[in-house]
């Protein structure tokens, strides 16, 4: 983030993104958005 804050997300096949700080809150995001996040994280 711009202020230097970091967060940990878990990416799961099928377009799911999990956030542990909220008690493993998961959301499903559209394919193109998920692919962009995955690639930004060094995905193959």
mmCIF entry with sequence, helices, sheets and N, C-alpha, C, O atoms, coordinates in Angstrom:
data_MODEL
# 
_entry.id   MODEL 
# 
_entity.id                         1 
_entity.type                       polymer 
_entity.pdbx_number_of_molecules   1 
# 
_entity_poly.entity_id                      1 
_entity_poly.type                           'polypeptide(L)' 
_entity_poly.nstd_linkage                   no 
_entity_poly.nstd_monomer                   no 
_entity_poly.pdbx_seq_one_letter_code       
;(UNK)(UNK)(UNK)(UNK)(UNK)(UNK)(UNK)(UNK)(UNK)(UNK)(UNK)(UNK)(UNK)(UNK)(UNK)(UNK)
(UNK)(UNK)(UNK)(UNK)(UNK)(UNK)(UNK)(UNK)(UNK)(UNK)(UNK)(UNK)(UNK)(UNK)(UNK)(UNK)
(UNK)(UNK)(UNK)(UNK)(UNK)(UNK)(UNK)(UNK)(UNK)(UNK)(UNK)(UNK)
;
_entity_poly.pdbx_seq_one_letter_code_can   XXXXXXXXXXXXXXXXXXXXXXXXXXXXXXXXXXXXXXXXXXXX 
_entity_poly.pdbx_strand_id                 A 
# 
loop_
_entity_poly_seq.entity_id 
_entity_poly_seq.num 
_entity_poly_seq.mon_id 
_entity_poly_seq.hetero 
1 1  UNK n 
1 2  UNK n 
1 3  UNK n 
1 4  UNK n 
1 5  UNK n 
1 6  UNK n 
1 7  UNK n 
1 8  UNK n 
1 9  UNK n 
1 10 UNK n 
1 11 UNK n 
1 12 UNK n 
1 13 UNK n 
1 14 UNK n 
1 15 UNK n 
1 16 UNK n 
1 17 UNK n 
1 18 UNK n 
1 19 UNK n 
1 20 UNK n 
1 21 UNK n 
1 22 UNK n 
1 23 UNK n 
1 24 UNK n 
1 25 UNK n 
1 26 UNK n 
1 27 UNK n 
1 28 UNK n 
1 29 UNK n 
1 30 UNK n 
1 31 UNK n 
1 32 UNK n 
1 33 UNK n 
1 34 UNK n 
1 35 UNK n 
1 36 UNK n 
1 37 UNK n 
1 38 UNK n 
1 39 UNK n 
1 40 UNK n 
1 41 UNK n 
1 42 UNK n 
1 43 UNK n 
1 44 UNK n 
# 
_struct_asym.id          A 
_struct_asym.entity_id   1 
# 
loop_
_struct_conf.conf_type_id 
_struct_conf.id 
_struct_conf.pdbx_PDB_helix_id 
_struct_conf.beg_label_comp_id 
_struct_conf.beg_label_asym_id 
_struct_conf.beg_label_seq_id 
_struct_conf.pdbx_beg_PDB_ins_code 
_struct_conf.end_label_comp_id 
_struct_conf.end_label_asym_id 
_struct_conf.end_label_seq_id 
_struct_conf.pdbx_end_PDB_ins_code 
_struct_conf.beg_auth_comp_id 
_struct_conf.beg_auth_asym_id 
_struct_conf.beg_auth_seq_id 
_struct_conf.end_auth_comp_id 
_struct_conf.end_auth_asym_id 
_struct_conf.end_auth_seq_id 
_struct_conf.pdbx_PDB_helix_class 
_struct_conf.details 
_struct_conf.pdbx_PDB_helix_length 
HELX_P HELX_P1 AA1 UNK A 20 ? UNK A 22 ? UNK A 20 UNK A 22 5 ? 3  
HELX_P HELX_P2 AA2 UNK A 31 ? UNK A 40 ? UNK A 31 UNK A 40 1 ? 10 
# 
_struct_conf_type.id          HELX_P 
_struct_conf_type.criteria    ? 
_struct_conf_type.reference   ? 
# 
_struct_sheet.id               AA1 
_struct_sheet.type             ? 
_struct_sheet.number_strands   3 
_struct_sheet.details          ? 
# 
loop_
_struct_sheet_order.sheet_id 
_struct_sheet_order.range_id_1 
_struct_sheet_order.range_id_2 
_struct_sheet_order.offset 
_struct_sheet_order.sense 
AA1 1 2 ? anti-parallel 
AA1 2 3 ? anti-parallel 
# 
loop_
_struct_sheet_range.sheet_id 
_struct_sheet_range.id 
_struct_sheet_range.beg_label_comp_id 
_struct_sheet_range.beg_label_asym_id 
_struct_sheet_range.beg_label_seq_id 
_struct_sheet_range.pdbx_beg_PDB_ins_code 
_struct_sheet_range.end_label_comp_id 
_struct_sheet_range.end_label_asym_id 
_struct_sheet_range.end_label_seq_id 
_struct_sheet_range.pdbx_end_PDB_ins_code 
_struct_sheet_range.beg_auth_comp_id 
_struct_sheet_range.beg_auth_asym_id 
_struct_sheet_range.beg_auth_seq_id 
_struct_sheet_range.end_auth_comp_id 
_struct_sheet_range.end_auth_asym_id 
_struct_sheet_range.end_auth_seq_id 
AA1 1 UNK A 9  ? UNK A 12 ? UNK A 9  UNK A 12 
AA1 2 UNK A 16 ? UNK A 19 ? UNK A 16 UNK A 19 
AA1 3 UNK A 25 ? UNK A 28 ? UNK A 25 UNK A 28 
# 
loop_
_atom_site.group_PDB 
_atom_site.id 
_atom_site.type_symbol 
_atom_site.label_atom_id 
_atom_site.label_alt_id 
_atom_site.label_comp_id 
_atom_site.label_asym_id 
_atom_site.label_entity_id 
_atom_site.label_seq_id 
_atom_site.pdbx_PDB_ins_code 
_atom_site.Cartn_x 
_atom_site.Cartn_y 
_atom_site.Cartn_z 
_atom_site.occupancy 
_atom_site.B_iso_or_equiv 
_atom_site.pdbx_formal_charge 
_atom_site.auth_seq_id 
_atom_site.auth_comp_id 
_atom_site.auth_asym_id 
_atom_site.auth_atom_id 
_atom_site.pdbx_PDB_model_num 
ATOM 1   N N  . UNK A 1 1  ? 0.838   -1.170  0.000   1.00 0.00 ? 1  UNK A N  1 
ATOM 2   C CA . UNK A 1 1  ? 0.000   0.000   0.000   1.00 0.00 ? 1  UNK A CA 1 
ATOM 3   C C  . UNK A 1 1  ? 0.891   1.244   0.000   1.00 0.00 ? 1  UNK A C  1 
ATOM 4   O O  . UNK A 1 1  ? 2.073   1.175   0.335   1.00 0.00 ? 1  UNK A O  1 
ATOM 5   N N  . UNK A 1 2  ? 0.320   2.348   -0.371  1.00 0.00 ? 2  UNK A N  1 
ATOM 6   C CA . UNK A 1 2  ? 1.091   3.587   -0.468  1.00 0.00 ? 2  UNK A CA 1 
ATOM 7   C C  . UNK A 1 2  ? 1.709   4.022   0.850   1.00 0.00 ? 2  UNK A C  1 
ATOM 8   O O  . UNK A 1 2  ? 2.750   4.678   0.855   1.00 0.00 ? 2  UNK A O  1 
ATOM 9   N N  . UNK A 1 3  ? 1.079   3.664   1.977   1.00 0.00 ? 3  UNK A N  1 
ATOM 10  C CA . UNK A 1 3  ? 1.602   4.084   3.277   1.00 0.00 ? 3  UNK A CA 1 
ATOM 11  C C  . UNK A 1 3  ? 2.595   3.091   3.876   1.00 0.00 ? 3  UNK A C  1 
ATOM 12  O O  . UNK A 1 3  ? 3.035   3.265   5.012   1.00 0.00 ? 3  UNK A O  1 
ATOM 13  N N  . UNK A 1 4  ? 2.952   2.046   3.116   1.00 0.00 ? 4  UNK A N  1 
ATOM 14  C CA . UNK A 1 4  ? 3.914   1.064   3.587   1.00 0.00 ? 4  UNK A CA 1 
ATOM 15  C C  . UNK A 1 4  ? 3.290   -0.134  4.293   1.00 0.00 ? 4  UNK A C  1 
ATOM 16  O O  . UNK A 1 4  ? 3.992   -1.082  4.645   1.00 0.00 ? 4  UNK A O  1 
ATOM 17  N N  . UNK A 1 5  ? 1.985   -0.099  4.500   1.00 0.00 ? 5  UNK A N  1 
ATOM 18  C CA . UNK A 1 5  ? 1.290   -1.214  5.122   1.00 0.00 ? 5  UNK A CA 1 
ATOM 19  C C  . UNK A 1 5  ? 1.309   -2.414  4.189   1.00 0.00 ? 5  UNK A C  1 
ATOM 20  O O  . UNK A 1 5  ? 1.116   -2.274  2.982   1.00 0.00 ? 5  UNK A O  1 
ATOM 21  N N  . UNK A 1 6  ? 1.540   -3.581  4.745   1.00 0.00 ? 6  UNK A N  1 
ATOM 22  C CA . UNK A 1 6  ? 1.477   -4.803  3.944   1.00 0.00 ? 6  UNK A CA 1 
ATOM 23  C C  . UNK A 1 6  ? 0.369   -5.693  4.486   1.00 0.00 ? 6  UNK A C  1 
ATOM 24  O O  . UNK A 1 6  ? 0.067   -5.679  5.680   1.00 0.00 ? 6  UNK A O  1 
ATOM 25  N N  . UNK A 1 7  ? -0.224  -6.459  3.599   1.00 0.00 ? 7  UNK A N  1 
ATOM 26  C CA . UNK A 1 7  ? -1.249  -7.422  3.984   1.00 0.00 ? 7  UNK A CA 1 
ATOM 27  C C  . UNK A 1 7  ? -0.928  -8.751  3.310   1.00 0.00 ? 7  UNK A C  1 
ATOM 28  O O  . UNK A 1 7  ? -0.245  -8.792  2.287   1.00 0.00 ? 7  UNK A O  1 
ATOM 29  N N  . UNK A 1 8  ? -1.422  -9.823  3.888   1.00 0.00 ? 8  UNK A N  1 
ATOM 30  C CA . UNK A 1 8  ? -1.230  -11.151 3.310   1.00 0.00 ? 8  UNK A CA 1 
ATOM 31  C C  . UNK A 1 8  ? -2.555  -11.655 2.776   1.00 0.00 ? 8  UNK A C  1 
ATOM 32  O O  . UNK A 1 8  ? -3.545  -11.726 3.505   1.00 0.00 ? 8  UNK A O  1 
ATOM 33  N N  . UNK A 1 9  ? -2.567  -12.002 1.510   1.00 0.00 ? 9  UNK A N  1 
ATOM 34  C CA . UNK A 1 9  ? -3.743  -12.573 0.872   1.00 0.00 ? 9  UNK A CA 1 
ATOM 35  C C  . UNK A 1 9  ? -3.416  -13.981 0.431   1.00 0.00 ? 9  UNK A C  1 
ATOM 36  O O  . UNK A 1 9  ? -2.274  -14.278 0.081   1.00 0.00 ? 9  UNK A O  1 
ATOM 37  N N  . UNK A 1 10 ? -4.402  -14.840 0.444   1.00 0.00 ? 10 UNK A N  1 
ATOM 38  C CA . UNK A 1 10 ? -4.247  -16.191 -0.060  1.00 0.00 ? 10 UNK A CA 1 
ATOM 39  C C  . UNK A 1 10 ? -5.065  -16.301 -1.336  1.00 0.00 ? 10 UNK A C  1 
ATOM 40  O O  . UNK A 1 10 ? -6.264  -16.021 -1.338  1.00 0.00 ? 10 UNK A O  1 
ATOM 41  N N  . UNK A 1 11 ? -4.415  -16.709 -2.421  1.00 0.00 ? 11 UNK A N  1 
ATOM 42  C CA . UNK A 1 11 ? -5.088  -16.855 -3.706  1.00 0.00 ? 11 UNK A CA 1 
ATOM 43  C C  . UNK A 1 11 ? -5.388  -18.332 -3.932  1.00 0.00 ? 11 UNK A C  1 
ATOM 44  O O  . UNK A 1 11 ? -4.500  -19.177 -3.810  1.00 0.00 ? 11 UNK A O  1 
ATOM 45  N N  . UNK A 1 12 ? -6.625  -18.638 -4.257  1.00 0.00 ? 12 UNK A N  1 
ATOM 46  C CA . UNK A 1 12 ? -7.053  -20.020 -4.437  1.00 0.00 ? 12 UNK A CA 1 
ATOM 47  C C  . UNK A 1 12 ? -7.661  -20.167 -5.826  1.00 0.00 ? 12 UNK A C  1 
ATOM 48  O O  . UNK A 1 12 ? -8.402  -19.303 -6.295  1.00 0.00 ? 12 UNK A O  1 
ATOM 49  N N  . UNK A 1 13 ? -7.331  -21.275 -6.469  1.00 0.00 ? 13 UNK A N  1 
ATOM 50  C CA . UNK A 1 13 ? -7.841  -21.566 -7.799  1.00 0.00 ? 13 UNK A CA 1 
ATOM 51  C C  . UNK A 1 13 ? -9.352  -21.357 -7.850  1.00 0.00 ? 13 UNK A C  1 
ATOM 52  O O  . UNK A 1 13 ? -10.072 -21.711 -6.916  1.00 0.00 ? 13 UNK A O  1 
ATOM 53  N N  . UNK A 1 14 ? -9.810  -20.790 -8.930  1.00 0.00 ? 14 UNK A N  1 
ATOM 54  C CA . UNK A 1 14 ? -11.221 -20.509 -9.083  1.00 0.00 ? 14 UNK A CA 1 
ATOM 55  C C  . UNK A 1 14 ? -11.555 -19.046 -8.862  1.00 0.00 ? 14 UNK A C  1 
ATOM 56  O O  . UNK A 1 14 ? -12.717 -18.646 -8.947  1.00 0.00 ? 14 UNK A O  1 
ATOM 57  N N  . UNK A 1 15 ? -10.515 -18.233 -8.572  1.00 0.00 ? 15 UNK A N  1 
ATOM 58  C CA . UNK A 1 15 ? -10.712 -16.806 -8.415  1.00 0.00 ? 15 UNK A CA 1 
ATOM 59  C C  . UNK A 1 15 ? -10.990 -16.347 -7.001  1.00 0.00 ? 15 UNK A C  1 
ATOM 60  O O  . UNK A 1 15 ? -11.495 -15.242 -6.800  1.00 0.00 ? 15 UNK A O  1 
ATOM 61  N N  . UNK A 1 16 ? -10.671 -17.175 -6.014  1.00 0.00 ? 16 UNK A N  1 
ATOM 62  C CA . UNK A 1 16 ? -10.934 -16.811 -4.624  1.00 0.00 ? 16 UNK A CA 1 
ATOM 63  C C  . UNK A 1 16 ? -9.723  -16.144 -3.981  1.00 0.00 ? 16 UNK A C  1 
ATOM 64  O O  . UNK A 1 16 ? -8.582  -16.561 -4.185  1.00 0.00 ? 16 UNK A O  1 
ATOM 65  N N  . UNK A 1 17 ? -9.995  -15.107 -3.205  1.00 0.00 ? 17 UNK A N  1 
ATOM 66  C CA . UNK A 1 17 ? -8.968  -14.398 -2.457  1.00 0.00 ? 17 UNK A CA 1 
ATOM 67  C C  . UNK A 1 17 ? -9.368  -14.441 -0.988  1.00 0.00 ? 17 UNK A C  1 
ATOM 68  O O  . UNK A 1 17 ? -10.483 -14.066 -0.626  1.00 0.00 ? 17 UNK A O  1 
ATOM 69  N N  . UNK A 1 18 ? -8.436  -14.909 -0.138  1.00 0.00 ? 18 UNK A N  1 
ATOM 70  C CA . UNK A 1 18 ? -8.712  -15.005 1.287   1.00 0.00 ? 18 UNK A CA 1 
ATOM 71  C C  . UNK A 1 18 ? -7.874  -14.023 2.081   1.00 0.00 ? 18 UNK A C  1 
ATOM 72  O O  . UNK A 1 18 ? -6.724  -13.742 1.741   1.00 0.00 ? 18 UNK A O  1 
ATOM 73  N N  . UNK A 1 19 ? -8.477  -13.503 3.154   1.00 0.00 ? 19 UNK A N  1 
ATOM 74  C CA . UNK A 1 19 ? -7.825  -12.525 4.031   1.00 0.00 ? 19 UNK A CA 1 
ATOM 75  C C  . UNK A 1 19 ? -7.959  -13.009 5.463   1.00 0.00 ? 19 UNK A C  1 
ATOM 76  O O  . UNK A 1 19 ? -9.049  -12.979 6.035   1.00 0.00 ? 19 UNK A O  1 
ATOM 77  N N  . UNK A 1 20 ? -6.846  -13.456 6.045   1.00 0.00 ? 20 UNK A N  1 
ATOM 78  C CA . UNK A 1 20 ? -6.833  -14.059 7.375   1.00 0.00 ? 20 UNK A CA 1 
ATOM 79  C C  . UNK A 1 20 ? -7.217  -13.098 8.490   1.00 0.00 ? 20 UNK A C  1 
ATOM 80  O O  . UNK A 1 20 ? -7.838  -13.510 9.470   1.00 0.00 ? 20 UNK A O  1 
ATOM 81  N N  . UNK A 1 21 ? -6.862  -11.835 8.361   1.00 0.00 ? 21 UNK A N  1 
ATOM 82  C CA . UNK A 1 21 ? -7.105  -10.876 9.448   1.00 0.00 ? 21 UNK A CA 1 
ATOM 83  C C  . UNK A 1 21 ? -8.591  -10.719 9.781   1.00 0.00 ? 21 UNK A C  1 
ATOM 84  O O  . UNK A 1 21 ? -8.939  -10.222 10.852  1.00 0.00 ? 21 UNK A O  1 
ATOM 85  N N  . UNK A 1 22 ? -9.453  -11.137 8.878   1.00 0.00 ? 22 UNK A N  1 
ATOM 86  C CA . UNK A 1 22 ? -10.898 -11.075 9.123   1.00 0.00 ? 22 UNK A CA 1 
ATOM 87  C C  . UNK A 1 22 ? -11.461 -12.460 9.448   1.00 0.00 ? 22 UNK A C  1 
ATOM 88  O O  . UNK A 1 22 ? -12.654 -12.702 9.266   1.00 0.00 ? 22 UNK A O  1 
ATOM 89  N N  . UNK A 1 23 ? -10.619 -13.356 9.922   1.00 0.00 ? 23 UNK A N  1 
ATOM 90  C CA . UNK A 1 23 ? -11.081 -14.701 10.251  1.00 0.00 ? 23 UNK A CA 1 
ATOM 91  C C  . UNK A 1 23 ? -11.285 -15.554 9.011   1.00 0.00 ? 23 UNK A C  1 
ATOM 92  O O  . UNK A 1 23 ? -12.265 -16.293 8.906   1.00 0.00 ? 23 UNK A O  1 
ATOM 93  N N  . UNK A 1 24 ? -10.371 -15.448 8.092   1.00 0.00 ? 24 UNK A N  1 
ATOM 94  C CA . UNK A 1 24 ? -10.429 -16.140 6.801   1.00 0.00 ? 24 UNK A CA 1 
ATOM 95  C C  . UNK A 1 24 ? -11.688 -15.782 6.041   1.00 0.00 ? 24 UNK A C  1 
ATOM 96  O O  . UNK A 1 24 ? -12.559 -16.615 5.794   1.00 0.00 ? 24 UNK A O  1 
ATOM 97  N N  . UNK A 1 25 ? -11.750 -14.538 5.687   1.00 0.00 ? 25 UNK A N  1 
ATOM 98  C CA . UNK A 1 25 ? -12.825 -14.011 4.852   1.00 0.00 ? 25 UNK A CA 1 
ATOM 99  C C  . UNK A 1 25 ? -12.415 -14.231 3.399   1.00 0.00 ? 25 UNK A C  1 
ATOM 100 O O  . UNK A 1 25 ? -11.328 -13.814 3.000   1.00 0.00 ? 25 UNK A O  1 
ATOM 101 N N  . UNK A 1 26 ? -13.261 -14.874 2.608   1.00 0.00 ? 26 UNK A N  1 
ATOM 102 C CA . UNK A 1 26 ? -12.968 -15.144 1.204   1.00 0.00 ? 26 UNK A CA 1 
ATOM 103 C C  . UNK A 1 26 ? -13.975 -14.452 0.301   1.00 0.00 ? 26 UNK A C  1 
ATOM 104 O O  . UNK A 1 26 ? -15.161 -14.362 0.618   1.00 0.00 ? 26 UNK A O  1 
ATOM 105 N N  . UNK A 1 27 ? -13.488 -13.973 -0.813  1.00 0.00 ? 27 UNK A N  1 
ATOM 106 C CA . UNK A 1 27 ? -14.345 -13.416 -1.860  1.00 0.00 ? 27 UNK A CA 1 
ATOM 107 C C  . UNK A 1 27 ? -13.900 -14.012 -3.189  1.00 0.00 ? 27 UNK A C  1 
ATOM 108 O O  . UNK A 1 27 ? -12.739 -14.383 -3.361  1.00 0.00 ? 27 UNK A O  1 
ATOM 109 N N  . UNK A 1 28 ? -14.827 -14.098 -4.114  1.00 0.00 ? 28 UNK A N  1 
ATOM 110 C CA . UNK A 1 28 ? -14.477 -14.540 -5.456  1.00 0.00 ? 28 UNK A CA 1 
ATOM 111 C C  . UNK A 1 28 ? -14.491 -13.320 -6.359  1.00 0.00 ? 28 UNK A C  1 
ATOM 112 O O  . UNK A 1 28 ? -15.460 -12.562 -6.382  1.00 0.00 ? 28 UNK A O  1 
ATOM 113 N N  . UNK A 1 29 ? -13.411 -13.140 -7.099  1.00 0.00 ? 29 UNK A N  1 
ATOM 114 C CA . UNK A 1 29 ? -13.317 -11.981 -7.983  1.00 0.00 ? 29 UNK A CA 1 
ATOM 115 C C  . UNK A 1 29 ? -13.287 -12.470 -9.428  1.00 0.00 ? 29 UNK A C  1 
ATOM 116 O O  . UNK A 1 29 ? -12.878 -13.601 -9.689  1.00 0.00 ? 29 UNK A O  1 
ATOM 117 N N  . UNK A 1 30 ? -13.716 -11.629 -10.366 1.00 0.00 ? 30 UNK A N  1 
ATOM 118 C CA . UNK A 1 30 ? -13.751 -12.017 -11.778 1.00 0.00 ? 30 UNK A CA 1 
ATOM 119 C C  . UNK A 1 30 ? -12.379 -12.451 -12.291 1.00 0.00 ? 30 UNK A C  1 
ATOM 120 O O  . UNK A 1 30 ? -11.348 -11.988 -11.803 1.00 0.00 ? 30 UNK A O  1 
ATOM 121 N N  . UNK A 1 31 ? -12.379 -13.325 -13.261 1.00 0.00 ? 31 UNK A N  1 
ATOM 122 C CA . UNK A 1 31 ? -11.166 -13.913 -13.815 1.00 0.00 ? 31 UNK A CA 1 
ATOM 123 C C  . UNK A 1 31 ? -10.068 -12.927 -14.160 1.00 0.00 ? 31 UNK A C  1 
ATOM 124 O O  . UNK A 1 31 ? -8.915  -13.132 -13.781 1.00 0.00 ? 31 UNK A O  1 
ATOM 125 N N  . UNK A 1 32 ? -10.404 -11.855 -14.877 1.00 0.00 ? 32 UNK A N  1 
ATOM 126 C CA . UNK A 1 32 ? -9.378  -10.895 -15.289 1.00 0.00 ? 32 UNK A CA 1 
ATOM 127 C C  . UNK A 1 32 ? -8.739  -10.207 -14.088 1.00 0.00 ? 32 UNK A C  1 
ATOM 128 O O  . UNK A 1 32 ? -7.524  -10.007 -14.068 1.00 0.00 ? 32 UNK A O  1 
ATOM 129 N N  . UNK A 1 33 ? -9.529  -9.848  -13.098 1.00 0.00 ? 33 UNK A N  1 
ATOM 130 C CA . UNK A 1 33 ? -8.994  -9.195  -11.901 1.00 0.00 ? 33 UNK A CA 1 
ATOM 131 C C  . UNK A 1 33 ? -8.132  -10.173 -11.112 1.00 0.00 ? 33 UNK A C  1 
ATOM 132 O O  . UNK A 1 33 ? -7.054  -9.811  -10.639 1.00 0.00 ? 33 UNK A O  1 
ATOM 133 N N  . UNK A 1 34 ? -8.601  -11.412 -10.968 1.00 0.00 ? 34 UNK A N  1 
ATOM 134 C CA . UNK A 1 34 ? -7.825  -12.427 -10.253 1.00 0.00 ? 34 UNK A CA 1 
ATOM 135 C C  . UNK A 1 34 ? -6.500  -12.670 -10.952 1.00 0.00 ? 34 UNK A C  1 
ATOM 136 O O  . UNK A 1 34 ? -5.455  -12.735 -10.304 1.00 0.00 ? 34 UNK A O  1 
ATOM 137 N N  . UNK A 1 35 ? -6.537  -12.805 -12.270 1.00 0.00 ? 35 UNK A N  1 
ATOM 138 C CA . UNK A 1 35 ? -5.309  -13.036 -13.034 1.00 0.00 ? 35 UNK A CA 1 
ATOM 139 C C  . UNK A 1 35 ? -4.327  -11.887 -12.855 1.00 0.00 ? 35 UNK A C  1 
ATOM 140 O O  . UNK A 1 35 ? -3.123  -12.121 -12.756 1.00 0.00 ? 35 UNK A O  1 
ATOM 141 N N  . UNK A 1 36 ? -4.815  -10.654 -12.810 1.00 0.00 ? 36 UNK A N  1 
ATOM 142 C CA . UNK A 1 36 ? -3.941  -9.494  -12.630 1.00 0.00 ? 36 UNK A CA 1 
ATOM 143 C C  . UNK A 1 36 ? -3.278  -9.528  -11.252 1.00 0.00 ? 36 UNK A C  1 
ATOM 144 O O  . UNK A 1 36 ? -2.084  -9.255  -11.132 1.00 0.00 ? 36 UNK A O  1 
ATOM 145 N N  . UNK A 1 37 ? -4.047  -9.861  -10.214 1.00 0.00 ? 37 UNK A N  1 
ATOM 146 C CA . UNK A 1 37 ? -3.478  -9.966  -8.862  1.00 0.00 ? 37 UNK A CA 1 
ATOM 147 C C  . UNK A 1 37 ? -2.458  -11.098 -8.813  1.00 0.00 ? 37 UNK A C  1 
ATOM 148 O O  . UNK A 1 37 ? -1.369  -10.934 -8.263  1.00 0.00 ? 37 UNK A O  1 
ATOM 149 N N  . UNK A 1 38 ? -2.806  -12.230 -9.380  1.00 0.00 ? 38 UNK A N  1 
ATOM 150 C CA . UNK A 1 38 ? -1.923  -13.390 -9.388  1.00 0.00 ? 38 UNK A CA 1 
ATOM 151 C C  . UNK A 1 38 ? -0.601  -13.068 -10.078 1.00 0.00 ? 38 UNK A C  1 
ATOM 152 O O  . UNK A 1 38 ? 0.466   -13.405 -9.564  1.00 0.00 ? 38 UNK A O  1 
ATOM 153 N N  . UNK A 1 39 ? -0.665  -12.428 -11.222 1.00 0.00 ? 39 UNK A N  1 
ATOM 154 C CA . UNK A 1 39 ? 0.549   -12.050 -11.951 1.00 0.00 ? 39 UNK A CA 1 
ATOM 155 C C  . UNK A 1 39 ? 1.366   -11.024 -11.174 1.00 0.00 ? 39 UNK A C  1 
ATOM 156 O O  . UNK A 1 39 ? 2.596   -11.092 -11.171 1.00 0.00 ? 39 UNK A O  1 
ATOM 157 N N  . UNK A 1 40 ? 0.703   -10.073 -10.516 1.00 0.00 ? 40 UNK A N  1 
ATOM 158 C CA . UNK A 1 40 ? 1.415   -9.058  -9.725  1.00 0.00 ? 40 UNK A CA 1 
ATOM 159 C C  . UNK A 1 40 ? 2.153   -9.677  -8.547  1.00 0.00 ? 40 UNK A C  1 
ATOM 160 O O  . UNK A 1 40 ? 3.132   -9.120  -8.051  1.00 0.00 ? 40 UNK A O  1 
ATOM 161 N N  . UNK A 1 41 ? 1.676   -10.833 -8.107  1.00 0.00 ? 41 UNK A N  1 
ATOM 162 C CA . UNK A 1 41 ? 2.312   -11.536 -6.984  1.00 0.00 ? 41 UNK A CA 1 
ATOM 163 C C  . UNK A 1 41 ? 3.385   -12.515 -7.448  1.00 0.00 ? 41 UNK A C  1 
ATOM 164 O O  . UNK A 1 41 ? 3.923   -13.276 -6.643  1.00 0.00 ? 41 UNK A O  1 
ATOM 165 N N  . UNK A 1 42 ? 3.694   -12.497 -8.728  1.00 0.00 ? 42 UNK A N  1 
ATOM 166 C CA . UNK A 1 42 ? 4.739   -13.375 -9.248  1.00 0.00 ? 42 UNK A CA 1 
ATOM 167 C C  . UNK A 1 42 ? 4.232   -14.720 -9.718  1.00 0.00 ? 42 UNK A C  1 
ATOM 168 O O  . UNK A 1 42 ? 5.012   -15.661 -9.866  1.00 0.00 ? 42 UNK A O  1 
ATOM 169 N N  . UNK A 1 43 ? 2.936   -14.824 -9.955  1.00 0.00 ? 43 UNK A N  1 
ATOM 170 C CA . UNK A 1 43 ? 2.349   -16.093 -10.415 1.00 0.00 ? 43 UNK A CA 1 
ATOM 171 C C  . UNK A 1 43 ? 2.880   -16.516 -11.768 1.00 0.00 ? 43 UNK A C  1 
ATOM 172 O O  . UNK A 1 43 ? 3.422   -15.718 -12.532 1.00 0.00 ? 43 UNK A O  1 
ATOM 173 N N  . UNK A 1 44 ? 2.709   -17.769 -12.032 1.00 0.00 ? 44 UNK A N  1 
ATOM 174 C CA . UNK A 1 44 ? 3.178   -18.333 -13.316 1.00 0.00 ? 44 UNK A CA 1 
ATOM 175 C C  . UNK A 1 44 ? 2.019   -18.609 -14.215 1.00 0.00 ? 44 UNK A C  1 
ATOM 176 O O  . UNK A 1 44 ? 2.206   -19.083 -15.336 1.00 0.00 ? 44 UNK A O  1 
# 
